[in-house]
Amino acid sequence: MSFDAAFRSDDSYFGARPDPLLTEHVHQLDSRLPLLDVGMGQGRNAFWLAQRGFSVDGIEPSIVAHEKVCELVAEEGLSVHPYPCTFEEFEAQADSYGAVLALGLLPVLSREGIALLGSRVDQWLVEGGLFFVTAFTTDDPAYPRIARRWSKAGRHSFVDAQGNRRSWVEPGELPRLFEGYEVIHEREYMGPMHRHGDGPLHQHAIAEAVLRKS
Ligand SMILES: C[S@@+](CC[C@H](N)C(=O)[O-])C[C@H]1O[C@@H](n2cnc3c(N)ncnc32)[C@H](O)[C@@H]1O
């Protein structure tokens, strides 16, 4: 299913609550600097941060999600600034964000896309800024099925006939993808059973990290 179709089917397709990585590490964020949420989806993380006084720019190429976020911004008057584009198209001044979030984004990027994201994040973050990032590891229950059925398009990366992409990292690999950062937090765990919209119950092998640009 495309992201547009997913977001049309459910107002909180990836859940209504913020990512636990964010709630557990929000105290590390500097509220004087703007934050950037890359692949903000329907804005569950950006709105949660804005409710706590942060100013958040959000990048999201799904026009369905973008329009919904714009409606919510107008209704709630929160400091969320949505940009309807991919991170590859997004232009920002260097050294302008106190933190960049990429929550749930890596699994839908190619290996080249992940490398490019790393260099963009490095440009956008201030010195000492934080990068919040999550991925799925190859222990993910869906990995063997997708690896068997989809076409290989890079290391642990696959595409289906519609061009949908899934990429996984190896256990322990996530922080090593982004060199030159201090690892503030790193964890790998099996996430809770959940479903998206009326899809099947499933769970993910999650890798998460908070990295400081040094
Ligand atoms: C799994 S969703 C996660 C959404 C949100 N971060 C959350 O935690 O609810 C991944 C999001 O990344 C967006 N996305 C995909 N490719 C992107 C790209 N190249 N640049 C920016 N966002 C992208 C998708 O449209 C989708 O909304």
The ligand as an SDF file (V2000), in Angstrom:
LIG
                    3D

 27 29  0  0  0  0  0  0  0  0999 V2000
    7.0690    4.5530    8.4390 C   0  0  0  0  0  0  0  0  0  0  0  0
    6.5830    6.2080    8.0960 S   0  0  0  0  0  0  0  0  0  0  0  0
    7.0160    7.0090    9.6260 C   0  0  0  0  0  0  0  0  0  0  0  0
    6.2480    8.2950    9.8460 C   0  0  0  0  0  0  0  0  0  0  0  0
    6.5710    9.0510   11.1300 C   0  0  0  0  0  0  0  0  0  0  0  0
    7.9780    9.3720   11.2570 N   0  0  0  0  0  0  0  0  0  0  0  0
    6.0910    8.3020   12.3400 C   0  0  0  0  0  0  0  0  0  0  0  0
    6.9510    7.8950   13.1550 O   0  0  0  0  0  0  0  0  0  0  0  0
    4.8820    8.1380   12.4960 O   0  0  0  0  0  0  0  0  0  0  0  0
    7.8590    6.7680    6.9800 C   0  0  0  0  0  0  0  0  0  0  0  0
    7.5610    8.1270    6.3870 C   0  0  0  0  0  0  0  0  0  0  0  0
    8.6690    8.5510    5.6050 O   0  0  0  0  0  0  0  0  0  0  0  0
    8.1770    9.2180    4.4630 C   0  0  0  0  0  0  0  0  0  0  0  0
    9.2290    9.1740    3.4260 N   0  0  0  0  0  0  0  0  0  0  0  0
    9.5080    8.1910    2.5390 C   0  0  0  0  0  0  0  0  0  0  0  0
   10.5300    8.5380    1.7470 N   0  0  0  0  0  0  0  0  0  0  0  0
   10.9410    9.7680    2.1560 C   0  0  0  0  0  0  0  0  0  0  0  0
   11.9630   10.6710    1.7360 C   0  0  0  0  0  0  0  0  0  0  0  0
   12.7800   10.3720    0.7240 N   0  0  0  0  0  0  0  0  0  0  0  0
   12.0730   11.8610    2.3750 N   0  0  0  0  0  0  0  0  0  0  0  0
   11.2540   12.1730    3.4060 C   0  0  0  0  0  0  0  0  0  0  0  0
   10.2690   11.3520    3.8530 N   0  0  0  0  0  0  0  0  0  0  0  0
   10.1180   10.1640    3.2370 C   0  0  0  0  0  0  0  0  0  0  0  0
    6.9130    8.4530    4.0950 C   0  0  0  0  0  0  0  0  0  0  0  0
    6.0510    9.1950    3.2610 O   0  0  0  0  0  0  0  0  0  0  0  0
    6.3380    8.1400    5.4760 C   0  0  0  0  0  0  0  0  0  0  0  0
    5.4560    9.1250    5.9080 O   0  0  0  0  0  0  0  0  0  0  0  0
  1  2  1  0
  2  3  1  0
  2 10  1  0
  3  4  1  0
  4  5  1  0
  5  6  1  0
  5  7  1  0
  7  8  2  0
  7  9  1  0
 10 11  1  0
 11 12  1  0
 11 26  1  0
 12 13  1  0
 13 14  1  0
 13 24  1  0
 14 15  1  0
 14 23  1  0
 15 16  2  0
 16 17  1  0
 17 18  1  0
 17 23  2  0
 18 19  1  0
 18 20  2  0
 20 21  1  0
 21 22  2  0
 22 23  1  0
 24 25  1  0
 24 26  1  0
 26 27  1  0
M  CHG  2   2   1   9  -1
M  END
$$$$
